[in-house]
Amino acid sequence: MPRFALFLAMMAAALPAAAQTPQSIADAKALAIGTVVTVAGRVTVANEYGGPMYLQDATGGMPVYFVALHTAAQRGDSVIVTGPISEFQATAGQPGTGLKQISCPTGNTTCVTYTVAGAGTAPAPRLTRFAEFAEPLEGQLLLVEDVRFTSTGSFQANISYPVTDGAGGTGVVYIDNTTNLVGAAIPTTPVQAVGTLGQYRGTRQLQPRNTADLGIQPVTYPFEDVSKDLTFEVVTWNMEFFGYNGPIGTDPDAGPDDEELQIANAVKVLRRLDADLYGLEEIVSTVAFNRVIDSLNVGQPGTFAGQIAPIRQVTSADDPAEVGQKTAFIWRTATVSPVSRGFFTTSGQWGFCCGSGGGGRYPYALTFDATMGGTTKRITAVVIHAKAGSTTADYDQRLSDVNLMKITFDGRTNDDFIFLGDYNDDLDVSTVGGRVTPYTRYTSDAAWTFPTLALSQQKFASTTGGEMIDHIGHRGTIASTHLAGTTRIENPNYLGSYLSTTSDHYPVWTRYDLAGVTTDAEAEALPAAAVLAVSPSPARSRVAVRFAALAAPGTVAVYDVLGRRVADATVAAGASEAAFDVSALPTGLYVVRLDAGAVQGSRALVVAR
């Protein structure tokens, strides 16, 4: 008996009596939309994409979108599935431009039945090249050699990247937001790329399941083993016309359509972030804002409080409480004690938004005492929503606004500041015609540090427009408490359809060690003589790392500000030093970490040219 026929016979034996006899995947995909089919195969993708699951037989591959199945299946499982054929993301009016799959119609959660018949080994990827991508290969696990990415930086969620292969063909690699590829460095040398082949509105795209499919390392962040309860987390988030859906100005339909779902999702995101201070933008409804705080306090009354800016961006005939975007703060009451709050500047020349009579989005300031582990530090956080737009006039207004604001900053030389918000421009190069960033007076001022600048340099994006415009900076003694490498863009893959239901911006956040707990933890883990010594710092080429002789083997690694491991060395038991060549590393701040069983520690390293 042929191998495939034998496989089908074995699978059919595991089916309930009422089920259909499995047919080949190739035959099933040729049937009309809505036809109920039964197919059998091995799982190549379980829940790596958060659904669908992919299975494959000798004739082809096919996705199955059914939550109960793709959360239960494992790679290599033998699965039998019965359900209707559908087409995912075809161009309207153009059948065949989407991906054939098995799934239930909207609202139906029972039309798919399945049996997991046994575990085994997932099929090996089929060697191919981009020029051979065609409908028969859709749904299969493929391998393309010598793939080169034309983009640089780090992978972003739900983005398609243009690529070429060794045969001169062109293609697209799609990064799903649920995979550990998000945030990983885009390869700068050719790689062997493994993934399933999909089709999105006529474009076929290779979709890797994880970093192993591209032979790269996932992004990691230092200090992840330090509880957030011991550090101070700061978030900025533009919440996109929060709590409102209707006409504002020339926008006939501002923000997500379902306000109740947007509010519920916002609560989920804020709980997941679990931060001490949130600077928020585009809050329209004060009622919705207060509902979020109430939800955060369910079961823990008084844990969070907030303040929305008393701002008018509309004509006097409109209700400023419910129409127009406002900035706001939410804070954890156990760590943040407000001292004062109000507009940072209300210069008559200010034009941060669209209001009449100079009533635009003035920067809003919250001065507070932050207390962590018995240590209290007074900080002023200033949240902004800068003038939007990509015209020369928009750029000029942003430049004028932030320069006016810097005059106020410069007049308070002894204060600690956190400057956060939707800058509506980038920090390395302006989003307007590649001009000098309008924030150049800040980035060129040695007193200021912007942890998010590294995200810009690595080509991260905090918006659906592909731009990094949501930022956090600081000035003063708080700079010495910032935990290098902890700054990141939140990936809300725990929410379905985040961009259409919640916001077109992603939260951006970072961590501060106000109480010095990371230093204390290292001191407890290492005897005095074992505290890491890194020299020289700044370094140009070679770096020596010294520590007390180790009782167990371990590793010493160097991480960049994005938390990526850029160098490492294995150290044997009894070793007391390691060395690195950093001549190829860009100028910047790095973290050196020792991990040798119970002995752990870290030190900062500056590379300078």
C-alpha positions in Angstrom: 0.0 0.0 0.0 1.4 3.5 -0.8 2.7 5.4 2.2 0.1 8.1 2.0 -2.8 5.7 1.6 -1.5 3.7 4.6 -1.3 6.9 6.6 -4.9 7.8 5.8 -6.1 4.3 6.7 -4.3 4.5 10.1 -5.8 7.9 10.7 -9.3 6.9 9.7 -9.2 4.0 12.2 -9.0 6.6 14.9 -12.1 8.5 13.7 -15.5 8.3 15.3 -17.9 6.2 13.2 -19.9 9.2 12.0 -16.8 11.0 10.6 -15.9 11.2 6.9 -13.0 9.3 5.4 -10.0 11.7 5.1 -9.2 13.0 1.6 -5.9 14.5 0.5 -5.3 18.1 1.4 -4.7 18.9 -2.3 -8.1 17.6 -3.2 -9.8 19.4 -0.3 -8.3 22.8 -1.3 -9.7 22.4 -4.8 -13.3 22.3 -3.5 -15.6 25.2 -3.4 -15.7 27.6 -0.4 -18.1 26.3 2.2 -17.6 22.6 1.3 -17.2 20.4 4.4 -14.1 18.3 4.1 -12.1 15.9 6.3 -8.3 16.0 6.1 -5.5 14.3 8.0 -1.9 15.2 8.5 1.0 16.1 10.7 1.1 19.4 12.6 3.8 21.8 11.4 2.6 24.9 13.3 0.7 24.5 16.6 -0.1 27.8 18.3 3.1 29.7 17.4 0.9 32.2 15.5 -1.8 32.2 18.0 -3.9 30.4 15.4 -4.3 29.0 12.9 -2.7 25.6 13.3 -1.1 24.1 10.1 -1.1 20.5 9.1 0.5 18.8 6.1 0.2 15.5 4.2 2.0 14.1 1.2 0.0 16.3 -1.1 0.1 19.7 0.5 -0.4 21.9 3.6 -3.4 23.7 5.1 -4.2 26.0 8.0 -7.1 25.2 10.4 -8.4 28.1 12.5 -10.2 26.6 15.5 -9.0 27.8 18.9 -9.6 24.6 20.8 -7.4 22.7 18.3 -4.5 25.0 17.8 -4.1 25.5 21.6 -4.2 21.7 22.2 -2.0 20.5 19.3 1.8 20.1 19.3 4.2 20.0 16.4 4.4 16.5 15.0 0.9 15.5 16.2 -1.2 13.4 13.8 -4.5 15.3 13.5 -7.8 14.6 11.7 -10.0 17.6 11.0 -13.5 18.0 9.6 -14.9 21.4 8.8 -15.8 23.9 6.0 -13.4 25.3 3.5 -13.0 29.1 3.7 -10.6 31.7 2.3 -8.6 34.0 4.6 -7.9 37.6 3.6 -8.8 37.5 -0.1 -9.0 40.8 -1.9 -12.6 41.9 -2.2 -14.2 40.5 -5.3 -11.1 38.5 -6.2 -11.5 34.9 -5.1 -8.2 33.0 -5.0 -6.2 35.9 -3.6 -6.4 34.6 0.0 -5.3 31.5 1.8 -7.5 28.4 1.7 -8.2 27.1 5.2 -10.7 25.2 7.4 -12.6 27.5 9.8 -16.1 28.3 11.1 -18.2 31.1 9.8 -18.3 34.1 12.2 -20.3 33.3 15.2 -20.1 29.6 14.8 -17.9 27.8 17.3 -18.9 24.2 16.7 -18.6 23.5 13.0 -15.1 22.0 13.2 -14.4 18.6 14.8 -11.0 17.0 15.2 -9.1 14.1 16.6 -5.5 14.2 17.8 -4.4 10.6 16.9 -0.8 10.5 18.1 2.5 12.3 18.5 5.4 12.1 16.1 7.8 14.2 14.1 6.7 17.2 12.1 7.4 17.1 8.3 10.8 18.5 7.2 10.5 21.8 5.3 10.5 21.5 1.6 13.4 23.2 -0.2 12.3 25.8 -2.7 12.9 29.3 -3.8 10.8 32.5 -4.2 10.3 32.1 -7.9 8.5 28.7 -7.3 6.0 30.1 -4.8 2.6 29.1 -6.1 -0.8 28.0 -4.9 0.1 24.2 -4.5 2.8 25.2 -2.0 0.5 27.4 0.1 0.1 26.1 3.7 3.3 24.0 3.4 6.4 24.3 5.5 9.2 25.6 3.2 12.9 26.3 3.3 14.5 29.0 1.2 18.3 29.3 1.1 20.5 32.4 1.0 17.7 34.8 2.0 18.8 38.4 2.4 16.7 41.1 4.1 16.8 44.6 2.6 15.7 46.2 5.9 17.9 46.7 8.9 17.2 47.1 12.6 14.8 44.9 14.5 11.7 42.9 13.5 8.4 44.6 14.2 5.1 42.8 14.7 2.7 42.2 11.8 5.1 43.6 9.2 6.0 42.1 5.8 9.7 42.4 4.9 11.0 42.3 1.4 13.7 39.7 0.8 15.8 38.1 -2.0 17.2 34.6 -2.3 20.3 33.1 -3.7 18.7 32.5 -7.1 17.9 36.2 -7.5 14.2 35.8 -6.7 12.3 38.3 -4.6 9.8 37.6 -1.9 8.2 38.6 1.4 8.8 37.4 5.0 5.9 38.1 7.4 6.5 38.5 11.1 3.6 37.5 13.2 3.1 39.4 16.5 2.8 36.3 18.6 6.3 34.9 17.7 9.6 35.6 19.5 10.8 37.2 16.3 9.4 40.5 17.4 12.3 42.7 18.6 15.0 40.3 17.3 17.7 41.8 15.1 17.1 41.5 11.4 19.8 39.3 9.9 22.5 41.3 8.0 23.9 38.2 6.3 22.2 35.5 4.2 20.1 33.0 6.2 18.2 29.8 5.6 14.6 30.8 6.1 12.0 28.3 7.2 8.3 29.1 7.4 4.8 28.4 6.1 3.6 29.9 2.9 0.6 32.1 3.1 -1.2 34.5 0.8 -2.5 37.9 1.8 -4.7 39.7 -0.7 -2.7 38.3 -3.6 0.8 38.5 -2.1 2.4 35.2 -1.1 4.6 35.5 2.0 6.8 33.2 4.0 6.0 33.2 7.7 8.6 31.8 10.1 7.4 30.3 13.4 10.2 31.6 15.6 13.8 32.8 15.7 15.1 29.3 15.1 13.5 29.3 11.7 15.8 32.1 10.7 18.8 31.0 12.7 18.9 34.1 14.9 18.6 34.9 18.6 15.5 36.3 20.3 15.7 39.6 22.0 16.3 39.4 25.8 16.1 42.1 28.4 18.4 42.5 31.4 17.0 42.6 34.9 14.0 40.4 34.0 14.7 38.4 37.1 14.2 41.6 39.2 10.5 42.0 40.2 8.7 45.0 39.1 7.7 45.5 42.7 11.2 46.5 43.4 11.7 48.9 40.5 10.0 52.0 39.1 8.3 51.5 35.7 7.4 54.4 33.4 5.1 54.1 30.4 4.0 56.4 27.6 1.0 55.5 25.5 -1.1 57.3 22.9 -4.5 55.7 23.3 -6.1 56.9 20.0 -9.2 59.0 20.6 -9.8 57.1 23.8 -13.4 56.5 24.7 -14.9 58.3 21.7 -16.0 57.3 18.3 -17.5 60.0 16.2 -16.8 63.2 14.3 -14.0 65.4 15.6 -13.1 68.3 13.2 -12.6 66.8 9.8 -12.3 63.3 11.1 -15.8 61.7 10.7 -14.9 58.5 12.6 -12.2 59.0 15.2 -10.7 56.0 17.0 -11.8 52.4 17.2 -15.5 51.7 16.7 -16.3 49.8 19.9 -15.7 52.1 22.8 -16.5 49.4 25.4 -14.0 47.0 23.9 -11.4 49.8 23.7 -11.9 50.5 27.4 -11.7 46.8 28.3 -8.6 46.3 26.3 -6.9 49.4 27.8 -7.4 47.9 31.2 -5.8 44.6 30.1 -2.8 46.4 28.7 -2.3 48.6 31.7 -2.6 45.6 34.1 -0.1 43.7 32.0 2.4 46.6 32.0 2.0 46.8 35.8 3.8 50.2 35.9 4.1 52.9 38.5 3.6 55.9 36.2 1.7 56.2 32.9 1.8 59.3 30.7 -1.2 59.1 28.3 -2.2 60.9 25.2 -5.4 61.3 23.1 -7.8 60.8 26.0 -11.1 62.2 24.7 -13.6 60.9 27.3 -13.1 61.7 30.9 -15.8 59.2 31.7 -13.9 56.4 30.0 -10.7 57.5 31.6 -12.2 57.3 35.1 -13.7 53.9 34.3 -10.2 52.6 33.5 -9.0 53.7 36.9 -12.0 52.2 38.6 -11.4 48.9 36.8 -7.7 48.9 37.8 -8.8 49.3 41.4 -11.3 46.4 41.4 -10.3 44.2 44.3 -7.6 46.6 45.4 -9.3 50.0 46.2 -7.1 53.1 45.9 -4.2 51.3 44.2 -4.3 53.7 41.2 -5.2 57.3 40.8 -5.1 59.7 37.9 -5.4 63.2 36.5 -6.6 64.3 33.1 -5.3 67.7 31.8 -7.9 70.5 32.0 -7.5 71.3 28.4 -9.6 72.9 25.6 -8.8 72.2 22.0 -12.1 73.1 20.5 -14.4 76.0 20.2 -16.0 77.4 23.3 -19.4 76.0 22.3 -18.2 72.4 22.6 -17.9 70.5 25.8 -14.1 70.2 26.7 -14.8 67.3 29.0 -15.8 65.0 26.2 -14.5 66.4 22.9 -10.9 67.0 22.0 -7.7 65.0 22.9 -6.2 65.5 26.3 -3.1 64.2 28.0 -3.2 62.5 31.4 -1.4 60.6 34.1 -2.2 57.4 36.0 0.0 56.5 38.9 0.4 53.8 41.6 -0.5 55.4 44.9 1.9 53.2 46.9 4.9 54.6 45.0 3.8 58.0 43.7 2.7 60.9 46.0 1.7 63.9 43.9 3.1 67.3 45.0 1.7 69.5 42.2 0.3 69.2 38.8 -0.5 71.7 36.0 0.6 72.9 32.6 4.3 73.1 32.2 4.1 76.1 30.0 1.2 78.1 28.5 3.2 80.4 26.3 1.0 82.4 23.9 3.1 81.1 21.1 2.4 77.5 21.9 0.8 75.6 19.1 1.0 71.9 20.1 -2.3 71.1 18.5 -5.4 72.2 16.8 -7.0 74.5 19.3 -8.0 78.1 18.8 -6.6 81.0 20.7 -3.4 79.2 21.7 -5.4 76.6 23.6 -3.5 73.7 22.1 -2.1 70.6 23.8 0.1 72.3 26.4 2.6 70.0 28.1 1.2 68.7 31.3 3.4 68.3 34.4 3.1 66.1 37.5 5.6 66.7 40.3 5.7 63.8 42.7 7.7 62.0 45.4 8.5 58.5 44.2 9.2 56.1 47.1 10.8 52.7 46.6 12.3 50.5 49.3 12.4 53.4 51.8 14.1 55.7 49.3 12.2 58.8 48.2 13.1 60.9 45.1 11.2 64.0 43.9 10.6 63.9 40.1 8.7 66.0 37.7 7.2 64.1 34.8 6.1 66.1 31.7 3.8 64.5 29.2 3.4 66.0 25.7 1.4 65.3 22.6 3.3 67.3 20.0 2.0 69.0 16.9 1.1 66.2 14.4 1.7 66.2 10.7 4.4 65.8 8.1 4.4 69.2 6.4 7.1 71.8 6.8 4.7 73.9 8.8 4.1 71.0 11.2 7.8 70.5 11.6 8.4 74.2 12.2 5.7 74.3 14.8 7.1 71.2 16.7 10.5 72.8 16.6 9.3 76.1 18.0 7.2 74.3 20.7 9.8 72.0 22.1 12.5 74.8 22.0 10.2 77.0 24.0 9.6 74.2 26.5 13.4 73.7 26.8 13.7 77.2 28.2 11.5 76.1 31.1 13.5 72.9 31.6 16.8 74.9 31.5 15.5 77.2 34.2 15.1 74.4 36.6 18.6 73.0 36.7 18.3 71.2 40.0 15.2 69.3 39.2 14.9 65.7 38.1 12.7 65.3 35.0 11.1 62.5 33.0 10.0 63.9 29.6 7.6 61.5 27.9 4.8 61.3 25.4 3.9 61.3 21.7 6.7 63.5 20.3 5.1 63.1 16.8 8.6 63.0 15.4 11.7 60.9 15.8 14.9 61.5 17.8 17.6 60.4 15.4 16.2 61.9 12.1 13.0 63.8 11.6 10.1 62.0 10.0 9.8 65.1 7.8 12.0 64.8 4.8 15.0 63.4 6.7 15.6 66.8 8.4 17.5 67.3 11.7 15.2 66.1 14.5 13.2 69.0 16.0 14.4 67.7 19.4 18.1 68.3 18.5 18.5 70.8 21.4 17.7 67.9 23.8 19.6 65.1 22.1 22.7 67.3 21.8 22.5 68.4 25.5 24.7 66.1 27.6 22.4 66.6 30.5 19.6 64.7 28.7 19.4 61.0 28.0 16.7 59.3 25.9 16.5 55.6 26.4 14.2 55.4 23.4 16.8 56.8 21.0 18.3 53.4 20.7 14.9 52.1 19.5 15.0 54.7 16.8 18.5 53.8 15.8 17.4 50.1 15.6 14.5 51.0 13.3 11.8 50.2 15.8 8.3 51.6 15.2 5.8 52.7 17.9 3.0 53.3 15.4 1.2 51.6 12.6 2.8 54.2 10.3 6.2 52.6 10.8 7.6 55.5 12.8 9.2 55.7 16.2 7.6 58.8 17.6 6.7 57.8 21.2 9.6 58.6 23.5 10.9 58.8 27.1 13.8 60.9 28.2 15.2 62.0 31.5 17.5 64.6 33.1 19.1 64.9 36.5 20.1 62.4 39.2 17.4 60.0 38.0 19.6 59.1 35.0 21.9 57.1 37.3 19.0 54.9 38.4 17.9 54.0 34.9 18.3 50.3 34.1 20.0 50.2 30.7 18.5 47.8 28.2 15.1 47.7 29.7 13.4 50.1 27.3 11.0 48.5 24.9 7.8 48.7 22.9 5.0 46.6 24.4 3.9 43.8 22.1 0.2 43.4 22.9 -0.1 40.0 21.3 -2.4 39.0 24.2 -5.2 41.1 22.6 -7.0 40.1 19.5 -6.9 42.7 16.7 -5.2 45.3 18.9 -4.7 47.9 16.1 -8.4 48.0 15.1 -9.8 47.6 18.6 -7.5 49.5 20.9 -4.9 52.0 19.5 -2.7 52.8 16.5 0.2 53.4 18.9 2.0 50.8 21.0 2.9 51.5 24.7 6.6 52.3 25.2 8.1 51.7 28.7 11.3 51.5 30.7 12.5 50.8 34.2 14.3 52.7 37.0 16.0 51.3 40.1 15.3 54.2 42.5 16.2 52.1 45.6 19.4 50.5 44.2 18.0 47.0 44.6 19.9 45.6 41.6 23.2 46.7 43.1 22.1 45.2 46.5 21.2 41.9 44.8 24.6 41.7 43.2 26.3 42.5 46.5 24.4 39.6 48.2 25.1 37.2 45.4 28.8 37.9 45.2 31.4 38.1 48.0 33.1 41.5 48.1 36.1 40.3 46.1 33.8 38.8 43.4 32.1 42.0 42.4 32.6 42.5 38.7 35.3 44.8 37.5 35.1 45.9 33.9 38.0 47.9 32.3 38.6 50.0 30.5 35.3 51.8 30.3 35.0 53.7 28.0 36.6 51.0 25.8 37.8 51.1 22.3 38.9 47.6 21.4 39.6 45.1 24.2 37.7 44.8 27.5 38.8 42.8 30.5 36.2 41.5 33.0 37.5 40.3 36.4 35.8 38.5 39.3 36.6 36.2 42.1 37.5 32.6 41.2 34.2 30.8 40.4 33.1 27.6 42.2 31.1 26.6 39.1 31.3 27.2 35.4 29.2 29.9 33.8 29.1 32.6 31.2 30.0 36.3 30.9 27.9 38.1 28.2 27.7 41.6 26.8 24.2 43.1 26.1 23.3 46.2 24.1 20.6 48.7 25.2 17.9 46.6 23.5 18.8 43.6 25.7 20.4 41.7 22.8 23.4 39.5 23.6 26.2 40.9 21.4 29.1 38.9 22.8 29.7 36.1 25.3 32.3 33.8 26.7 32.2 30.6 28.6 34.1 30.6 31.9 35.3 27.5 33.6 35.1 26.7 37.3 38.1 28.4 39.0 38.2 31.2 36.3 38.5 34.8 37.5 38.5 36.8 34.2 37.2 37.0 30.7 38.0 39.3 27.8 36.1 40.6 24.8 36.9 42.4 21.6 34.4 45.3 21.3 36.1 47.1 18.3 33.1 46.1 16.1 30.4 47.3 18.5 28.8 50.7 17.9 29.5 53.5 20.3 27.0 53.3 23.2 26.1 51.9 26.6 26.2 48.1 27.2 25.7 45.8 30.2 28.2 43.0 31.1 26.6 40.2 33.0 28.1 37.2 34.9 26.0 34.1 35.3 27.7 31.2 37.1 25.0 29.3 39.1 24.4 31.1 42.3 27.0 33.7 41.5 25.6 36.5 39.3 26.3 40.1 38.7 26.3 42.9 36.1 28.2 46.1 35.4 27.8 48.9 32.8 30.2 49.2 29.9 30.6 52.2 27.7 32.1 51.7 24.2 33.4 54.9 22.6 35.5 55.6 19.5 
